[in-house]
Amino acid sequence: MQHEIQIEELTPEAFAPYGKVIDLPDSAPSKSGDGWDCWSYVQMLDANVPVGFGLVVTRRREPIVDSMERHVSREELLLTFDREIIQPVARCADIDDPDERPDPTTVKCFKIKPGQAIVIGRGVWHSPAYAAAEDARYLFGIEKKPDKFGDEMVEPWVYFQRNDTILFV
C-alpha cells in the first residue's frame, strides 16, 4: 500500500515528537558586536562522546520512501547548506525493540530551509533527506559510538511494516 502525505513547514511544535528545531530565535541575541549578532546555545546536542560529521549531496529523485533507519543510542544533527530539503521522519513505537520496523502511518515530511537545522531524537525513524527542488547539500553530525543494537553502518535501512511506501507531495 502507498500512503500519500503532505510536506509540512518546519516548526518547533510540529517537529517536537521527532526532535528539536534549530532556527533563529525571536529573542534578542545573547551577544552582539560590530556587524554580527550571536544567539548562544539555541539548542543542545546530548552527546557524551566525540561527534562525527558527514556531508550528503541529495539529488532530485522520486518522492517515495520505502525504508528508514534509526539510532536508539544517539541524536543526529542535520543542517542544510544551500537549498531546501525534505526530511521524512516516523515515530518510534518501542526504542527497546531491536526488531521494530517503521510504521508508515506515523510518517511526516518536513521542509528544512537553508539556515535551519534539526536534531533528530533517539529512536526516531528517518530516511536520507530529499532535495525539495534542486540538488542540495546537507551536513549531519552524530555521536561516534556504536548504537545499542549494533553498527548501523553495515545495513541501516529497514523497510516499512507490510512493505508499504510513502509518497510525499
C-alpha positions, 0 to 999 in steps of 0.5 A, a space after each residue: 500500500 502507498 500512503 500519500 502525505 503532505 510536506 509540512 513547514 518546519 516548526 518547533 511544535 510540529 517537529 517536537 515528537 521527532 526532535 528539536 528545531 534549530 532556527 533563529 530565535 525571536 529573542 534578542 541575541 545573547 551577544 552582539 558586536 560590530 556587524 554580527 549578532 550571536 544567539 548562544 546555545 539555541 539548542 543542545 546536542 546530548 552527546 557524551 562522546 566525540 561527534 562525527 560529521 558527514 556531508 550528503 549531496 541529495 539529488 532530485 529523485 522520486 518522492 517515495 520512501 520505502 525504508 528508514 533507519 534509526 539510532 536508539 543510542 544517539 541524536 543526529 544533527 542535520 543542517 542544510 547548506 544551500 537549498 531546501 530539503 525534505 526530511 521524512 521522519 516516523 515515530 518510534 513505537 518501542 526504542 527497546 525493540 531491536 526488531 521494530 520496523 517503521 510504521 508508515 502511518 506515523 510518517 511526516 515530511 518536513 521542509 528544512 530551509 537553508 539556515 535551519 537545522 534539526 536534531 533528530 531524537 533517539 529512536 526516531 525513524 528517518 530516511 536520507 533527506 530529499 532535495 525539495 527542488 534542486 540538488 542540495 547539500 546537507 551536513 549531519 553530525 552524530 555521536 561516534 559510538 556504536 548504537 545499542 543494537 549494533 553498527 548501523 553502518 553495515 545495513 541501516 535501512 529497514 523497510 516499512 511494516 507490510 512493505 508499504 511506501 510513502 509518497 510525499 507531495 
